[in-house]
Structure formats: C-alpha cells, structure tokens
Amino acid sequence: MAKPAQMAAVRWASYFLVAGGSLTSLLILLLDRRAETTTTAVFTVIFGILWFAYMLLAPRLSARRQFGNNPIAQSPITLDVSEHGLEFHNPHAESKVEWSAYVAWGEAKSVFMIMPQPREYVAIPKRAFSEGQVSEFRDMLRRNIVTK
C-alpha cells in the first residue's frame, strides 16, 4: 500500500499535469486557429474542466453515499463521560474507551476533537452539551488526556 505522502505527491502531480495540459491547450486555442489543433485543444480543455469538477465533487459524493448506506452512522449516539473514560452507545453498538487510549485533544468553535492517533479523531459536537457541561468536559479532557 502506498504511503500517504506518496499518494499526495501523485495527486498533486496529476493536478499539475492536467492544469498544465489544459492551459497549454487554451493557449493553443488562442494562438493557432487551424482546425486540426482547435479540435484537440477544445477536447483537452473540456477534459481538464470535467476532471477538476470530478476531483472537487467526488469526495463529497462518496461521503454522502457512505453515510446514506450506513445505519450506524445514521443512528443517534449517546456518550457517557466518567473518570475512567468515554462510553459510546447506539442501537447497533457500544464502545468503552479509557482515557489512556487518547493521545491528544483539541477544540474548535463547535466541536471537541479527541485523538486516539495523531491523524485520527473522534468529533464530539458541543451542541450535545449544556453550557456548564462544556466547561466540565473541557476540564475532564485537560485532566485525563496528557498531550505528548
């Protein structure tokens, strides 16, 4: 399996190749009006536009399809917080995770992010808490998850 850095390099190389080919074809369209070059250039520019549209839309469509086909993702999840860790419950599964399993945590305007690994996180929306519970949960995170 390819490493994430290699996959990113291939993805960026493909962006540059398609963008370069499309821009070159657009330049050819502007400078050379012969029929044989115009047809090829038009198809190349159209391909570039469609390719970039696909690259922008494909992740969103894939995520929507995965969520739509996953009953666990659509089920409500309840969270029990204790000094031992977190317990997640939904109609399909239950999970208990001790605080020691988390390596870091973060906070944004509307969500807490708890990380079992540096590049993986569990999002917990703040709207699930009352105003006082948000500060209690933040304090519990500070006490129990020691960032290395």
Residue frames as a rotation matrix with the C-alpha (Angstrom) as fourth column:
MET 1
0.583 0.812 0.000 0.00
0.812 -0.583 0.000 0.00
0.000 0.000 -1.000 0.00
ALA 2
-0.092 -0.603 0.793 1.27
0.534 -0.701 -0.472 3.46
0.840 0.380 0.387 -0.88
LYS 3
-0.510 -0.168 -0.844 2.18
0.836 -0.327 -0.440 5.83
-0.202 -0.930 0.307 1.93
PRO 4
0.528 0.793 -0.304 0.06
0.708 -0.609 -0.358 8.98
-0.469 -0.026 -0.883 2.41
ALA 5
0.100 -0.564 -0.820 2.97
-0.200 -0.819 0.538 11.20
-0.975 0.110 -0.195 1.35
GLN 6
-0.862 -0.405 0.305 3.38
0.166 0.342 0.925 9.23
-0.479 0.848 -0.228 -1.89
MET 7
-0.160 0.895 0.417 -0.35
0.975 0.210 -0.077 9.38
-0.157 0.394 -0.906 -2.58
ALA 8
0.570 0.332 -0.752 -0.37
0.338 -0.929 -0.153 13.14
-0.749 -0.167 -0.641 -2.02
ALA 9
-0.382 -0.795 -0.472 2.61
-0.242 -0.406 0.881 13.57
-0.892 0.451 -0.038 -4.36
VAL 10
-0.796 0.152 0.586 0.86
0.569 0.518 0.639 11.58
-0.207 0.842 -0.499 -7.10
ARG 11
0.265 0.963 -0.056 -2.35
0.911 -0.268 -0.312 13.57
-0.316 0.032 -0.948 -6.60
TRP 12
0.417 -0.151 -0.896 -0.52
-0.008 -0.987 0.163 16.91
-0.909 -0.060 -0.412 -6.83
ALA 13
-0.721 -0.693 0.006 1.44
-0.048 0.058 0.997 15.74
-0.692 0.718 -0.075 -9.87
SER 14
-0.451 0.633 0.629 -1.83
0.887 0.395 0.238 14.83
-0.098 0.666 -0.740 -11.60
TYR 15
0.551 0.631 -0.546 -3.25
0.574 -0.762 -0.301 18.28
-0.606 -0.148 -0.782 -10.77
PHE 16
-0.007 -0.651 -0.759 -0.21
-0.286 -0.726 0.625 19.97
-0.958 0.222 -0.181 -12.31
LEU 17
-0.843 -0.323 0.431 -0.26
0.257 0.461 0.849 17.75
-0.473 0.827 -0.306 -15.39
VAL 18
-0.085 0.896 0.435 -3.95
0.991 0.121 -0.055 18.27
-0.102 0.426 -0.899 -16.11
ALA 19
0.619 0.282 -0.734 -3.77
0.334 -0.939 -0.079 22.00
-0.711 -0.197 -0.675 -15.33
GLY 20
-0.319 -0.838 -0.443 -0.66
-0.218 -0.390 0.895 22.38
-0.923 0.382 -0.058 -17.48
GLY 21
-0.777 0.074 0.625 -2.21
0.567 0.514 0.644 20.46
-0.274 0.854 -0.442 -20.37
SER 22
0.265 0.961 0.075 -5.43
0.938 -0.239 -0.252 22.45
-0.224 0.137 -0.965 -20.14
LEU 23
0.492 -0.138 -0.860 -3.64
0.050 -0.981 0.187 25.79
-0.869 -0.135 -0.476 -20.01
THR 24
-0.656 -0.754 -0.033 -1.38
-0.059 0.008 0.998 24.82
-0.752 0.657 -0.050 -22.89
SER 25
-0.513 0.549 0.660 -4.42
0.851 0.425 0.308 23.78
-0.112 0.720 -0.685 -24.93
LEU 26
0.562 0.717 -0.414 -6.15
0.672 -0.687 -0.278 27.04
-0.483 -0.122 -0.867 -24.08
LEU 27
0.026 -0.665 -0.746 -3.09
-0.216 -0.732 0.645 28.94
-0.976 0.145 -0.163 -25.25
ILE 28
-0.841 -0.286 0.459 -3.06
0.321 0.420 0.849 26.92
-0.436 0.861 -0.262 -28.48
LEU 29
0.041 0.948 0.314 -6.74
0.976 0.029 -0.214 27.80
-0.212 0.316 -0.925 -29.00
LEU 30
0.635 0.211 -0.743 -5.92
0.252 -0.966 -0.059 31.48
-0.730 -0.150 -0.667 -28.68
LEU 31
-0.056 -0.818 -0.572 -2.84
-0.453 -0.490 0.745 31.46
-0.890 0.301 -0.344 -30.90
ASP 32
-0.940 -0.327 -0.098 -3.43
-0.254 0.480 0.840 28.78
-0.228 0.814 -0.534 -33.54
ARG 33
-0.129 0.988 -0.085 -6.79
-0.714 -0.152 -0.683 28.70
-0.688 -0.028 0.725 -35.32
ARG 34
-0.635 -0.097 -0.766 -6.18
-0.682 0.534 0.499 25.67
0.361 0.840 -0.406 -37.56
ALA 35
0.360 0.926 -0.118 -8.97
-0.786 0.368 0.497 23.08
0.503 -0.086 0.860 -37.49
GLU 36
0.328 -0.245 -0.913 -6.78
0.180 0.964 -0.194 20.12
0.927 -0.101 0.360 -36.50
THR 37
-0.762 -0.624 -0.173 -5.27
0.308 -0.113 -0.945 21.89
0.570 -0.773 0.278 -33.48
THR 38
-0.527 0.634 0.566 -8.55
-0.750 -0.660 0.041 23.54
0.400 -0.402 0.824 -32.46
THR 39
0.450 0.756 -0.476 -10.43
-0.442 0.652 0.616 20.24
0.776 -0.067 0.627 -32.13
THR 40
0.039 -0.529 -0.848 -7.73
0.589 0.697 -0.409 18.64
0.807 -0.483 0.338 -29.99
ALA 41
-0.873 -0.415 0.254 -7.32
0.090 -0.651 -0.754 21.74
0.479 -0.636 0.606 -27.84
VAL 42
-0.183 0.893 0.412 -11.07
-0.807 -0.375 0.456 22.05
0.562 -0.249 0.789 -27.23
PHE 43
0.577 0.393 -0.716 -11.30
-0.033 0.887 0.460 18.41
0.816 -0.242 0.524 -26.13
THR 44
-0.320 -0.783 -0.534 -8.29
0.630 0.245 -0.737 18.83
0.708 -0.572 0.415 -23.85
VAL 45
-0.829 0.074 0.554 -9.75
-0.356 -0.834 -0.421 21.93
0.431 -0.547 0.718 -22.20
ILE 46
0.226 0.974 0.025 -13.14
-0.739 0.155 0.656 20.21
0.635 -0.167 0.754 -21.77
PHE 47
0.343 -0.185 -0.921 -11.40
0.382 0.923 -0.043 17.16
0.858 -0.337 0.387 -20.27
GLY 48
-0.716 -0.696 -0.047 -9.50
0.361 -0.311 -0.879 19.41
0.597 -0.646 0.475 -17.83
ILE 49
-0.512 0.613 0.601 -12.68
-0.737 -0.673 0.059 21.17
0.441 -0.413 0.797 -16.71
LEU 50
0.528 0.760 -0.379 -14.55
-0.479 0.635 0.605 17.88
0.701 -0.138 0.700 -16.23
TRP 51
0.038 -0.613 -0.789 -11.59
0.502 0.695 -0.515 16.29
0.864 -0.376 0.334 -14.43
PHE 52
-0.887 -0.380 0.262 -11.27
0.004 -0.574 -0.819 19.17
0.462 -0.725 0.511 -11.95
ALA 53
-0.114 0.923 0.367 -15.06
-0.873 -0.269 0.406 19.16
0.474 -0.275 0.837 -11.38
TYR 54
0.555 0.272 -0.786 -14.88
-0.029 0.951 0.308 15.43
0.831 -0.148 0.535 -10.65
MET 55
-0.366 -0.800 -0.476 -11.92
0.536 0.237 -0.810 15.87
0.761 -0.552 0.342 -8.28
LEU 56
-0.813 0.122 0.569 -13.85
-0.441 -0.767 -0.466 18.53
0.379 -0.630 0.678 -6.35
LEU 57
0.050 0.985 0.167 -17.16
-0.942 -0.009 0.336 16.66
0.332 -0.175 0.927 -6.20
ALA 58
0.052 -0.018 -0.998 -16.10
-0.174 0.984 -0.027 13.01
0.983 0.175 0.049 -5.83
PRO 59
-0.868 -0.396 -0.299 -15.12
0.188 0.296 -0.937 13.15
0.459 -0.869 -0.183 -2.11
ARG 60
-0.694 0.672 0.258 -18.39
-0.686 -0.510 -0.519 14.85
-0.217 -0.537 0.815 -1.18
LEU 61
0.181 0.791 -0.584 -20.48
-0.882 0.394 0.259 12.40
0.435 0.468 0.769 -3.18
SER 62
-0.253 -0.367 -0.895 -18.57
0.012 0.924 -0.382 9.44
0.967 -0.107 -0.229 -1.75
ALA 63
-0.992 -0.112 0.063 -19.04
-0.052 -0.094 -0.994 10.67
0.117 -0.989 0.087 1.83
ARG 64
-0.341 0.937 0.075 -22.76
-0.929 -0.324 -0.180 11.22
-0.145 -0.132 0.981 1.25
ARG 65
0.230 0.396 -0.889 -23.13
-0.609 0.771 0.185 7.73
0.759 0.499 0.419 -0.24
GLN 66
-0.586 -0.518 -0.623 -21.19
0.162 0.679 -0.716 6.12
0.794 -0.520 -0.314 2.63
PHE 67
-0.917 0.303 0.261 -23.30
-0.364 -0.361 -0.859 7.92
-0.166 -0.882 0.441 5.22
GLY 68
-0.101 0.958 -0.268 -26.53
-0.994 -0.083 0.075 7.04
0.050 0.274 0.961 3.41
ASN 69
0.268 0.154 -0.951 -25.67
-0.401 0.915 0.035 3.34
0.876 0.372 0.307 3.28
ASN 70
-0.653 -0.624 -0.428 -24.50
0.171 0.430 -0.887 3.05
0.738 -0.652 -0.174 6.89
PRO 71
0.406 0.910 -0.088 -27.22
0.298 -0.041 0.954 2.52
0.864 -0.413 -0.288 9.53
ILE 72
0.161 -0.413 -0.897 -24.72
0.987 0.053 0.153 3.01
-0.016 -0.909 0.416 12.38
ALA 73
-0.831 -0.539 0.138 -23.78
0.549 -0.834 0.049 6.47
0.088 0.116 0.989 11.09
GLN 74
-0.459 0.740 0.492 -27.45
-0.075 -0.584 0.808 7.49
0.885 0.335 0.323 10.94
SER 75
0.322 0.580 -0.748 -28.33
0.679 0.409 0.609 6.27
0.660 -0.705 -0.262 14.44
PRO 76
0.659 -0.092 0.746 -28.23
-0.453 -0.840 0.297 8.63
0.600 -0.534 -0.596 17.40
ILE 77
-0.045 -0.766 -0.641 -25.18
0.497 0.540 -0.679 8.16
0.866 -0.349 0.357 19.61
THR 78
0.919 0.245 0.308 -25.15
-0.148 -0.511 0.847 8.83
0.365 -0.824 -0.434 23.33
LEU 79
-0.064 -0.996 -0.062 -21.98
0.078 0.057 -0.995 9.49
0.995 -0.068 0.074 25.26
ASP 80
0.959 0.202 -0.199 -21.30
0.201 0.012 0.980 8.74
0.200 -0.979 -0.029 28.91
VAL 81
0.146 -0.926 0.347 -18.27
-0.182 -0.370 -0.911 10.50
0.972 0.070 -0.222 30.35
SER 82
0.984 0.096 -0.152 -16.57
0.127 0.232 0.964 9.33
0.128 -0.968 0.216 33.54
GLU 83
0.508 -0.852 0.123 -13.18
-0.757 -0.373 0.537 9.47
-0.412 -0.366 -0.835 35.22
HIS 84
0.117 -0.439 0.891 -12.44
0.120 0.897 0.426 6.10
-0.986 0.057 0.158 33.58
GLY 85
-0.885 -0.416 0.211 -13.07
0.245 -0.029 0.969 7.17
-0.397 0.909 0.128 30.00
LEU 86
-0.480 0.710 -0.516 -15.78
-0.841 -0.540 0.039 7.52
-0.250 0.452 0.856 27.39
GLU 87
-0.638 0.387 0.666 -18.66
0.343 0.917 -0.204 5.17
-0.690 0.098 -0.718 26.63
PHE 88
-0.696 0.405 -0.593 -20.42
-0.711 -0.501 0.493 5.48
-0.097 0.765 0.637 23.29
HIS 89
-0.572 0.597 0.562 -23.83
0.267 0.784 -0.561 3.86
-0.775 -0.172 -0.608 22.84
ASN 90
-0.484 0.605 -0.632 -26.15
-0.869 -0.413 0.271 3.49
-0.097 0.680 0.727 19.86
PRO 91
0.500 0.808 0.311 -28.76
-0.776 0.578 -0.253 0.87
-0.384 -0.114 0.916 18.89
HIS 92
0.845 -0.165 -0.509 -26.15
-0.279 0.676 -0.682 -1.14
0.457 0.718 0.525 16.95
ALA 93
0.146 -0.898 -0.415 -23.00
0.525 0.425 -0.737 -1.00
0.838 -0.110 0.534 19.08
GLU 94
0.999 0.001 0.035 -21.39
-0.029 -0.525 0.851 0.03
0.020 -0.851 -0.524 22.34
SER 95
0.294 -0.955 0.034 -17.84
0.461 0.110 -0.881 1.12
0.838 0.274 0.472 22.90
LYS 96
0.963 -0.133 -0.235 -15.82
0.169 -0.384 0.908 1.83
-0.211 -0.914 -0.347 26.05
VAL 97
0.369 -0.877 0.306 -12.55
0.480 -0.102 -0.871 3.68
0.796 0.469 0.384 25.66
GLU 98
0.500 -0.285 -0.818 -10.25
0.811 -0.178 0.558 4.53
-0.305 -0.942 0.143 28.55
TRP 99
0.926 -0.142 -0.350 -8.62
-0.169 -0.984 -0.048 7.94
-0.337 0.104 -0.936 28.68
SER 100
0.077 -0.988 0.137 -5.20
-0.227 0.116 0.967 6.35
-0.971 -0.106 -0.215 28.25
ALA 101
0.077 0.006 0.997 -6.17
0.815 0.575 -0.067 5.38
-0.574 0.818 0.039 24.68
TYR 102
0.883 0.299 0.361 -6.21
0.455 -0.734 -0.505 9.04
0.113 0.610 -0.784 23.60
VAL 103
-0.048 -0.999 -0.021 -3.01
0.999 -0.048 -0.018 10.87
0.017 -0.022 1.000 22.71
ALA 104
-0.965 -0.243 -0.100 -4.35
0.244 -0.970 0.001 14.41
-0.098 -0.023 0.995 22.31
TRP 105
0.064 0.997 0.046 -7.44
0.947 -0.046 -0.319 16.55
-0.316 0.064 -0.947 22.13
GLY 106
-0.938 -0.294 0.181 -8.43
0.341 -0.874 0.346 19.81
0.056 0.386 0.921 20.51
GLU 107
-0.091 0.920 -0.381 -11.29
0.692 -0.217 -0.688 22.23
-0.716 -0.327 -0.617 20.44
ALA 108
-0.826 -0.016 0.564 -12.91
0.459 -0.601 0.655 24.34
0.328 0.799 0.504 17.76
LYS 109
-0.780 0.542 0.311 -15.86
-0.579 -0.815 -0.031 26.72
0.237 -0.204 0.950 17.89
SER 110
0.165 0.986 0.032 -18.50
-0.966 0.155 0.208 23.99
0.200 -0.066 0.978 17.68
VAL 111
0.821 0.120 -0.559 -16.71
-0.153 0.988 -0.012 20.70
0.551 0.095 0.829 18.36
PHE 112
0.353 -0.756 0.552 -14.27
-0.729 0.148 0.668 18.85
-0.587 -0.638 -0.499 20.58
MET 113
0.597 -0.257 -0.760 -11.79
-0.509 0.610 -0.607 16.55
0.620 0.749 0.234 18.82
ILE 114
0.488 -0.415 0.768 -10.36
-0.646 0.419 0.638 13.63
-0.586 -0.808 -0.063 20.73
MET 115
0.390 -0.451 -0.803 -7.47
-0.834 0.197 -0.516 11.81
0.391 0.870 -0.299 19.07
PRO 116
0.878 -0.136 0.459 -6.65
-0.119 0.866 0.485 8.15
-0.464 -0.480 0.744 19.55
GLN 117
0.118 -0.862 0.494 -3.86
0.933 0.267 0.242 8.68
-0.340 0.432 0.835 16.98
PRO 118
-0.538 -0.413 -0.735 -2.25
0.278 -0.910 0.308 11.88
-0.796 -0.039 0.604 15.67
ARG 119
-0.940 0.150 -0.307 -4.12
-0.342 -0.423 0.839 11.77
-0.004 0.894 0.449 12.34
GLU 120
-0.448 0.825 -0.344 -7.38
0.432 0.537 0.725 10.27
0.782 0.176 -0.597 13.56
TYR 121
-0.962 0.125 0.242 -10.01
-0.269 -0.578 -0.770 11.93
0.044 -0.806 0.590 15.70
VAL 122
-0.368 0.911 -0.187 -13.44
0.913 0.392 0.110 11.48
0.174 -0.130 -0.976 17.20
ALA 123
-0.786 0.159 0.597 -15.59
-0.069 -0.983 0.171 14.60
0.614 0.093 0.784 16.85
ILE 124
-0.364 0.694 -0.621 -17.95
0.930 0.237 -0.280 15.43
-0.047 -0.680 -0.732 19.70
PRO 125
-0.223 0.315 0.922 -20.26
0.414 -0.826 0.382 18.36
0.882 0.468 0.054 18.91
LYS 126
-0.984 -0.178 -0.030 -20.57
0.113 -0.476 -0.872 20.98
0.141 -0.861 0.488 21.63
ARG 127
-0.406 0.903 0.143 -24.30
-0.749 -0.418 0.513 21.27
0.523 0.101 0.846 20.93
ALA 128
0.045 0.383 -0.923 -24.66
0.188 0.904 0.384 17.90
0.981 -0.191 -0.031 22.71
PHE 129
-0.520 -0.325 -0.790 -23.71
0.824 0.052 -0.564 19.61
0.224 -0.944 0.241 26.00
SER 130
0.787 0.612 -0.074 -25.37
0.600 -0.732 0.322 22.27
0.143 -0.298 -0.944 28.10
GLU 131
0.634 -0.551 0.543 -23.31
-0.275 -0.816 -0.508 25.43
0.723 0.173 -0.669 28.76
GLY 132
0.486 -0.437 0.757 -21.99
-0.851 -0.039 0.524 24.15
-0.199 -0.899 -0.391 32.10
GLN 133
0.781 -0.153 0.605 -21.25
0.121 0.988 0.093 20.69
-0.613 0.000 0.790 30.70
VAL 134
0.830 -0.516 0.212 -18.98
0.178 -0.115 -0.977 22.15
0.528 0.849 -0.004 28.02
SER 135
0.270 -0.768 0.581 -16.61
-0.782 -0.527 -0.333 23.59
0.561 -0.364 -0.743 30.62
GLU 136
0.479 -0.061 0.876 -16.83
-0.660 0.633 0.405 20.41
-0.579 -0.772 0.263 32.74
PHE 137
0.921 -0.119 0.370 -15.96
0.307 0.807 -0.505 18.26
-0.239 0.579 0.780 29.72
ARG 138
0.630 -0.729 0.268 -13.07
-0.171 -0.467 -0.868 20.58
0.757 0.501 -0.418 28.79
ASP 139
0.240 -0.527 0.815 -11.70
-0.968 -0.187 0.164 20.29
0.066 -0.829 -0.556 32.35
MET 140
0.674 0.056 0.737 -12.04
-0.256 0.953 0.162 16.49
-0.693 -0.298 0.656 32.22
LEU 141
0.910 -0.381 0.164 -10.12
0.290 0.303 -0.908 16.43
0.296 0.874 0.386 28.92
ARG 142
0.406 -0.786 0.467 -7.34
-0.604 -0.614 -0.508 18.56
0.686 -0.075 -0.723 30.44
ARG 143
0.275 -0.257 0.926 -7.05
-0.900 0.271 0.342 16.24
-0.339 -0.928 -0.157 33.46
ASN 144
0.510 0.117 0.852 -7.20
-0.179 0.983 -0.028 12.92
-0.841 -0.138 0.523 31.62
ILE 145
0.825 -0.275 0.494 -5.55
0.565 0.356 -0.744 13.37
0.029 0.893 0.449 28.21
VAL 146
0.414 -0.793 -0.448 -1.91
0.006 -0.490 0.872 14.23
-0.910 -0.363 -0.198 28.54
THR 147
0.995 -0.074 -0.069 -0.59
-0.077 -0.118 -0.990 15.55
0.065 0.990 -0.123 25.24
LYS 148
0.492 -0.866 0.086 2.92
0.661 0.436 0.611 14.35
-0.566 -0.244 0.787 24.50
